[in-house]
């Protein structure tokens, strides 16, 4: 059984891959919280096209293949497609890491929601300024 998988896109002005992020993801995997399914590094050129960059240090061999296959290049072939696109997230000239994260902890919650007849209608992350408004 797999948990819900999140597409997390993180932008970088000047990437500095020290291994710290990969170590934290490994710690979270060992704790049973999340599993890094795949990670893809991309650069979006000025013309809107994407180039794949080498995987960050500590990544599994072949990293990025699954994410690239699932997400494509981010250039929608159908302009009427209302789905999410990598092009919506990464500005021309930008560099991003695209991680597929399985939320292992959420599997029982998703199962309970389905058993109650529910389904996801949307999800998102609160911005830093909104998180600051939440009391401890």
N, C-alpha and C positions, 0 to 999 in steps of 0.2 A: 504494500500500500504506500502511495506517495502523498506527501503533503502538497499544499498549494505552492506553485512556483511563481516567484516574483521576478520581473525584469527590472533590474536596478541599473540606471544609467548615471554614471558619475563623471562630471566634466573636470578637466585639468587644464590650467593655463600652461604650466611647465611640469610635466609628470616627473616624479622622483620615486621610483619603485625600489624601496629599501627592503621589502619583504614583510614589513610590519602589518599591512592589511591582510596579506595571505596568512600570516601567523594568527591573526585575530579570527579569521574565518575558520582556520583549523581548530582553534580553541572552542569556537561555537559549535563546530561539528562534533567534537569530542564530548561536549556538554549536551548533545542531542537537541540543539536549538535550530540550527540551519545547516544545510549542506550546499556547498558550492557545486552546482551542476556543471557550469561552464563559465568561462570568462573570455571576452573578446575585446581587444583594444583596436580602436579605429581613429582615423583622422578624416575629417570632412574637408574636402578641398573647396576652394572658392567657387568652383562651378557646381557645387552641390553633391559631387560624387564622393564615395567613401573609399579609403585605402585601409587595408588591414595592417596593423603594426604587430611586431613580435610580442608574444605572450609575456606577461610579467614574470620575473624570477619566482620560482617555487610553484609555477603552474604545471599541471599534468601535461605530458606530451600530447600534442594534437589539440591543445586548448583553443577554443574559439570556433571550432568546426561546427559543433551543434548549434551554438548561438547564431552563427552566420546562416546556417541552414534554416533555422526556425524564423529568424527575423529578416532574412534577406539583406539587401543593401541599404534598406531604408528609403529607397526611391519607389514610391507607389506606382505600380504599372496602371492602375485604374484610378483616375482622378475622382471618381465617385465613391471610392472605398472610404468608409468612415472609420476604419480601424486605426489602431495606433501605428505610428511610423517612427523609426529611428531618426528620420529627417526632422520630425517635429521636436526632438529632444536636443539634437546636436547642431549648433550654429555652424555655418560655413567658416572654415579656419579653425574649428575646435577639435580637441582631442578628448576622447571619452573611453572609459572602461564600461563594458556592458556585461553585467553579471546575471546569470540565472541562478537564483537562490531558492532552494526548496525549504519551506518553513515546516520542519519536522514537528515542532511543537503544536502546530495548528491542525494536524490531521484529525484528532478527536473532535475538535471544535467544528471543523468543516463537516465531518460525519454527522454530528448532532444537528447542525443547521439543516443539512439535507434530510435527515430523518424527520425533522419538524416541518418539512415542506418548503424550506427557504432556499434561496439562491443569492449569489452575490450580484448586486446591481452596480457596484462601483467601489473603488478604493483609491487611496492616495496617502500622501505624507503631509503632515502639517509643516508649514514653513517655520523656520527658527524663531521668528518674531511671535508667531502664534503659540509655539511650545513654551516660550518664556512667560506667557500669560497663565499657564497651568500651575496652580499651587502645588508645592511639594507635599 
